[in-house]
Amino acid sequence: MARLQNKVALVTGASSGIGRATAKLFAAEGAKVVVGARRQAELDSLVAEITAAGGQAVALAGDVQHEDYNQALVALAVEHFGRLDIAFNNAGTLGEAGPSTGVSEAGWANTLAVNLTGPFLGAKHQIGQMVKNGGGSVVFTSTFVGHTFAFPGLAAYAASKSGLIGLTQALAAEFGPQGVRVNAVLPGAVETEMYHAANDTAEKRDWVNNAHALRRAGQPEELARAVLYLASDDSSFVTGTAQLVDGGISITRS
Ligand SMILES: NC(=O)c1ccc[n+]([C@@H]2O[C@H](COP(=O)([O-])OP(=O)(O)OC[C@H]3O[C@@H](n4cnc5c(N)ncnc54)[C@H](OP(=O)(O)O)[C@@H]3O)[C@@H](O)[C@H]2O)c1
C-alpha cells in the first residue's frame, strides 16, 4: 500500500529542487498535495506533472516570509482536501553571502525572515490544524552549513538554519502530547538550483563534492526519500531529531 494513502501534505519551496522532488514522491505515495513557492509557472507545471501521473495537487504562489501566505496554504489544504497531516517547510534562500563583516542589516534580516521566521509561521498554522485531526508530521529543511561543517561566508544562512534545529526541538516537546511530530532534515550538498548558484565553477563543485564521504553531491530524489520517512508513519516514534542526510559531509570536518 502507498505510504501516504489518505494523507494531505503541504510542501513549500516546491517549484524546484528538493521540494519539487518531495512533492512528487508524496503524491506518488498517495498523498493529496498543496504546493507553494513564489514562481507560479513552475508550480503550475508541477501540478500538471502530478495530475498526469494520477495524483492530486493544488498550488498557491506566495512568499513564505508572510504569515498570511502560510495561513492561506493551510486553508487551501483544508478547503480542497479537508485536513492537513504533513507539512514540509522547505523553502529557503542562501541570502547575502560573503565576509560577515560586510553583511548588511537588511540582508541578514531577509535571510532570517525566509529561512527561520517563515517556517515558524508555517508551523504555527500547520500545527494548529493538525491537532484538530489528532496529530501530524512537520519537517523543516536545515543544512550542514555552519552546523556540522565549517563554511565561511554564509553566517546568516547558517544562523537561520541552525535556528530551525532549536525550533524543531521546542515544537516537538510542546506538541508531542497532541500527536504532532516535528523533525528537521539536514541535507549535504544536493544538486539543485541553489547548489549551482553557490558553486558556480567546476572547482567549487569539486571541492564541495569531495568534502562528502561519498565524494559526490546528492540528488533531490535522495532527500525526498528521507523526508518521506519523516513524514510517514514509518517514523512514528521519531520526533525532535536533526536527521543527517548528507553523504557523510558531517564526518569530514573542515
Ligand atoms: N541544495 C543544497 O545543497 C542544500 C543543502 C542543504 C540545505 N538545502 C536547503 O534545501 C531547501 C531547498 O533548496 P534546494 O536546494 O532544493 O534549492 P532550490 O531548487 O533553489 O529550491 C529553493 C526553493 O525555495 C523557494 N523559495 C525561496 N525563497 C522563497 C520565498 N521567499 N518564499 C517562498 N518560496 C521560496 C524557491 O521557489 P521560488 O523561487 O519559486 O520562490 C524554491 O522552490 C532550502 O531550504 C535550502 O536551504 C539545500
Ligand as a Chemical Component Dictionary entry (heavy atoms), coordinates in Angstrom:
data_LIG
# 
_chem_comp.id                   LIG 
_chem_comp.type                 NON-POLYMER 
_chem_comp.pdbx_formal_charge   0 
_chem_comp.three_letter_code    LIG 
# 
loop_
_chem_comp_atom.comp_id 
_chem_comp_atom.atom_id 
_chem_comp_atom.alt_atom_id 
_chem_comp_atom.type_symbol 
_chem_comp_atom.charge 
_chem_comp_atom.model_Cartn_x 
_chem_comp_atom.model_Cartn_y 
_chem_comp_atom.model_Cartn_z 
_chem_comp_atom.pdbx_ordinal 
LIG N1  N1  N 0  20.994 22.199 -2.387 1  
LIG C1  C1  C 0  21.737 22.093 -1.308 2  
LIG O1  O1  O 0  22.950 21.804 -1.394 3  
LIG C2  C2  C 0  21.104 22.264 0.052  4  
LIG C3  C3  C 0  21.820 21.800 1.159  5  
LIG C4  C4  C 0  21.264 21.935 2.419  6  
LIG C5  C5  C 0  20.027 22.532 2.562  7  
LIG N2  N2  N 1  19.367 22.987 1.466  8  
LIG C6  C6  C 0  18.051 23.588 1.664  9  
LIG O2  O2  O 0  17.122 22.881 0.895  10 
LIG C7  C7  C 0  15.968 23.695 0.675  11 
LIG C8  C8  C 0  15.557 23.566 -0.770 12 
LIG O3  O3  O 0  16.562 24.135 -1.581 13 
LIG P1  P1  P 0  17.048 23.441 -2.931 14 
LIG O4  O4  O 0  18.439 23.003 -2.728 15 
LIG O5  O5  O -1 16.038 22.476 -3.400 16 
LIG O6  O6  O 0  17.174 24.703 -3.904 17 
LIG P2  P2  P 0  16.163 25.383 -4.921 18 
LIG O7  O7  O 0  15.897 24.461 -6.053 19 
LIG O8  O8  O 0  16.733 26.717 -5.192 20 
LIG O9  O9  O 0  14.811 25.491 -4.076 21 
LIG C9  C9  C 0  14.525 26.561 -3.203 22 
LIG C10 C10 C 0  13.025 26.648 -3.128 23 
LIG O10 O10 O 0  12.648 27.629 -2.164 24 
LIG C11 C11 C 0  11.712 28.513 -2.770 25 
LIG N3  N3  N 0  11.813 29.819 -2.143 26 
LIG C12 C12 C 0  12.919 30.571 -1.975 27 
LIG N4  N4  N 0  12.619 31.716 -1.350 28 
LIG C13 C13 C 0  11.283 31.694 -1.134 29 
LIG C14 C14 C 0  10.379 32.603 -0.538 30 
LIG N5  N5  N 0  10.787 33.775 -0.015 31 
LIG N6  N6  N 0  9.064  32.247 -0.473 32 
LIG C15 C15 C 0  8.632  31.078 -0.992 33 
LIG N7  N7  N 0  9.451  30.181 -1.558 34 
LIG C16 C16 C 0  10.760 30.496 -1.635 35 
LIG C17 C17 C 0  12.084 28.512 -4.247 36 
LIG O11 O11 O 0  10.997 28.825 -5.058 37 
LIG P3  P3  P 0  10.669 30.243 -5.735 38 
LIG O12 O12 O 0  11.957 30.800 -6.229 39 
LIG O13 O13 O 0  9.717  29.858 -6.819 40 
LIG O14 O14 O 0  10.037 31.045 -4.658 41 
LIG C18 C18 C 0  12.415 27.052 -4.452 42 
LIG O15 O15 O 0  11.235 26.290 -4.659 43 
LIG C19 C19 C 0  16.366 25.099 1.097  44 
LIG O16 O16 O 0  15.794 25.408 2.350  45 
LIG C20 C20 C 0  17.871 25.015 1.211  46 
LIG O17 O17 O 0  18.381 25.945 2.116  47 
LIG C21 C21 C 0  19.873 22.858 0.226  48 
# 
loop_
_chem_comp_bond.comp_id 
_chem_comp_bond.atom_id_1 
_chem_comp_bond.atom_id_2 
_chem_comp_bond.value_order 
_chem_comp_bond.pdbx_ordinal 
LIG N1  C1  SING 1  
LIG C1  O1  DOUB 2  
LIG C1  C2  SING 3  
LIG C2  C3  SING 4  
LIG C2  C21 DOUB 5  
LIG C3  C4  DOUB 6  
LIG C4  C5  SING 7  
LIG C5  N2  DOUB 8  
LIG N2  C6  SING 9  
LIG N2  C21 SING 10 
LIG C6  O2  SING 11 
LIG C6  C20 SING 12 
LIG O2  C7  SING 13 
LIG C7  C8  SING 14 
LIG C7  C19 SING 15 
LIG C8  O3  SING 16 
LIG O3  P1  SING 17 
LIG P1  O4  DOUB 18 
LIG P1  O5  SING 19 
LIG P1  O6  SING 20 
LIG O6  P2  SING 21 
LIG P2  O7  DOUB 22 
LIG P2  O8  SING 23 
LIG P2  O9  SING 24 
LIG O9  C9  SING 25 
LIG C9  C10 SING 26 
LIG C10 O10 SING 27 
LIG C10 C18 SING 28 
LIG O10 C11 SING 29 
LIG C11 N3  SING 30 
LIG C11 C17 SING 31 
LIG N3  C12 SING 32 
LIG N3  C16 SING 33 
LIG C12 N4  DOUB 34 
LIG N4  C13 SING 35 
LIG C13 C14 SING 36 
LIG C13 C16 DOUB 37 
LIG C14 N5  SING 38 
LIG C14 N6  DOUB 39 
LIG N6  C15 SING 40 
LIG C15 N7  DOUB 41 
LIG N7  C16 SING 42 
LIG C17 O11 SING 43 
LIG C17 C18 SING 44 
LIG O11 P3  SING 45 
LIG P3  O12 DOUB 46 
LIG P3  O13 SING 47 
LIG P3  O14 SING 48 
LIG C18 O15 SING 49 
LIG C19 O16 SING 50 
LIG C19 C20 SING 51 
LIG C20 O17 SING 52 
# 
